[in-house]
Amino acid sequence: MEKNEGKSILTLLREIRSLIDKSLKSKLDLGNFTMPQTMIIYNLANHGKMKISELSEKMGLTNSTVSGIVDRLEDQGVIFRERSTEDRRVVYVQFTPEHKKNYQDLNDNLDKKFNEMLAAIPQGQMETIIESLNVLKETLSSHQEMNTIE
């Protein structure tokens, strides 16, 4: 692989993520939430209460970054932290009761809007994109596993 190919892939992934963030933000009524805050809300709406580490893994961000985003959402009264009754070291994040009903449909809305954004891609190309992204994911995953073993 050429040196520049890796750089090109990273650049494209960053640009794609930025375009997705901007497009979804403009298509959804996100209020004053940033896209990372929206993604936390999305994950909580989709999965229910979660640990910071689970949110971090799903979002591809560090625990400290997610914790900072959670702090801001907590300050706004959207979510709250709750210690596990089984293990006091474990802290869950979940919606406050008044906000839980506000975001139950966010999951469906995000999926619908994203599908609308991708509708212009012909089915054959869509399958190629999905296949290529899966190859990239599997390659990066196996590389990470090899580094963990060493």
C-alpha positions as CSV (number, residue, x, y, z in Angstrom):
1,M,0.0,0.0,0.0
2,E,1.2,3.4,-0.8
3,K,1.9,5.8,2.0
4,N,-0.6,8.3,0.7
5,E,-3.4,5.8,0.5
6,G,-3.7,5.5,4.2
7,K,-3.7,9.2,4.5
8,S,-6.4,9.5,1.8
9,I,-8.6,7.0,3.7
10,L,-8.2,8.9,6.9
11,T,-9.0,12.2,5.2
12,L,-12.0,10.8,3.5
13,L,-13.4,9.2,6.7
14,R,-13.0,12.6,8.5
15,E,-14.7,14.5,5.7
16,I,-17.5,11.9,5.5
17,R,-18.1,12.1,9.2
18,S,-18.2,15.9,9.1
19,L,-20.7,15.8,6.1
20,I,-22.9,13.3,7.9
21,D,-22.9,15.4,11.1
22,K,-23.7,18.6,9.2
23,S,-26.4,17.0,7.0
24,L,-28.2,15.2,9.9
25,K,-28.0,18.4,12.1
26,S,-29.7,20.4,9.3
27,K,-32.3,17.7,8.6
28,L,-33.3,17.1,12.3
29,D,-34.5,19.5,14.8
30,L,-31.6,19.0,17.3
31,G,-32.3,22.2,19.2
32,N,-29.1,23.5,20.7
33,F,-27.3,20.1,20.8
34,T,-24.0,19.5,19.2
35,M,-23.7,16.4,17.0
36,P,-21.7,14.5,19.7
37,Q,-24.4,15.3,22.2
38,T,-27.0,14.1,19.7
39,M,-25.1,10.9,19.2
40,I,-25.1,10.2,22.9
41,I,-28.9,11.0,22.9
42,Y,-29.3,8.6,19.9
43,N,-27.4,5.8,21.6
44,L,-29.3,6.2,24.9
45,A,-32.6,6.3,22.9
46,N,-31.5,3.1,21.0
47,H,-30.0,1.1,23.9
48,G,-31.4,2.5,27.1
49,K,-29.1,3.3,30.1
50,M,-25.5,2.7,29.4
51,K,-22.0,3.0,31.0
52,I,-19.7,5.7,29.8
53,S,-17.4,3.0,28.5
54,E,-20.2,1.6,26.4
55,L,-21.1,5.0,25.0
56,S,-17.4,5.6,24.3
57,E,-17.0,2.4,22.4
58,K,-20.2,3.0,20.3
59,M,-19.1,6.5,19.5
60,G,-15.4,5.8,18.9
61,L,-14.3,8.4,21.4
62,T,-12.3,8.2,24.6
63,N,-14.0,7.8,28.0
64,S,-12.9,11.3,29.1
65,T,-14.3,12.9,25.9
66,V,-17.7,11.2,26.4
67,S,-17.7,12.1,30.1
68,G,-17.3,15.7,29.2
69,I,-20.2,15.6,26.7
70,V,-22.3,13.8,29.3
71,D,-21.4,16.5,31.8
72,R,-22.9,19.1,29.5
73,L,-26.0,17.1,28.8
74,E,-26.4,16.5,32.6
75,D,-26.1,20.3,33.2
76,Q,-28.9,20.8,30.7
77,G,-31.1,18.3,32.6
78,V,-31.4,15.9,29.7
79,I,-29.6,12.9,31.3
80,F,-28.3,11.9,34.7
81,R,-25.8,9.5,36.2
82,E,-26.8,6.7,38.5
83,R,-24.5,4.3,40.4
84,S,-25.2,0.6,40.0
85,T,-26.7,-1.0,43.1
86,E,-24.7,-4.2,42.5
87,D,-21.3,-2.5,42.0
88,R,-20.9,1.1,43.3
89,R,-17.9,1.6,40.9
90,V,-20.2,1.3,37.9
91,V,-22.0,4.4,36.8
92,Y,-24.9,4.4,34.3
93,V,-26.1,7.3,32.1
94,Q,-29.7,7.6,31.3
95,F,-32.4,10.1,30.3
96,T,-34.2,12.1,32.9
97,P,-37.9,11.0,33.0
98,E,-39.1,14.3,31.4
99,H,-36.6,13.9,28.5
100,K,-37.0,10.2,27.9
101,K,-40.2,10.6,26.0
102,N,-38.8,13.5,23.9
103,Y,-36.1,11.3,22.4
104,Q,-37.7,7.9,21.9
105,D,-38.3,8.6,18.3
106,L,-34.9,10.1,17.6
107,N,-33.5,6.7,16.7
108,D,-36.1,6.2,13.9
109,N,-35.8,9.8,12.7
110,L,-32.0,9.6,12.4
111,D,-32.2,6.3,10.5
112,K,-34.9,7.6,8.2
113,K,-33.0,10.8,7.4
114,F,-29.7,9.0,6.8
115,N,-31.4,6.5,4.5
116,E,-32.9,9.5,2.6
117,M,-29.4,11.0,2.2
118,L,-28.1,7.8,0.7
119,A,-31.1,7.1,-1.5
120,A,-29.3,8.5,-4.6
121,I,-26.7,5.8,-4.5
122,P,-27.5,2.9,-6.9
123,Q,-28.0,-0.4,-5.1
124,G,-24.9,-2.0,-6.7
125,Q,-22.7,0.8,-5.5
126,M,-24.3,0.7,-2.1
127,E,-23.4,-3.0,-1.8
128,T,-19.8,-2.2,-2.9
129,I,-19.5,0.6,-0.3
130,I,-20.8,-1.7,2.5
131,E,-18.5,-4.5,1.5
132,S,-15.5,-2.1,1.3
133,L,-16.2,-0.6,4.7
134,N,-16.6,-4.1,6.2
135,V,-13.2,-5.0,4.8
136,L,-11.7,-1.9,6.3
137,K,-13.4,-2.5,9.7
138,E,-12.2,-6.2,9.8
139,T,-8.6,-5.2,8.8
140,L,-8.4,-2.5,11.5
141,S,-10.1,-4.9,14.0
142,S,-7.6,-7.7,13.4
143,H,-4.7,-5.2,13.5
144,Q,-5.9,-4.0,16.9
145,E,-6.3,-7.5,18.2
146,M,-2.7,-8.3,17.1
147,N,-1.4,-5.3,19.0
148,T,-3.4,-6.3,22.1
149,I,-1.8,-9.7,22.1
150,E,1.8,-8.4,21.8
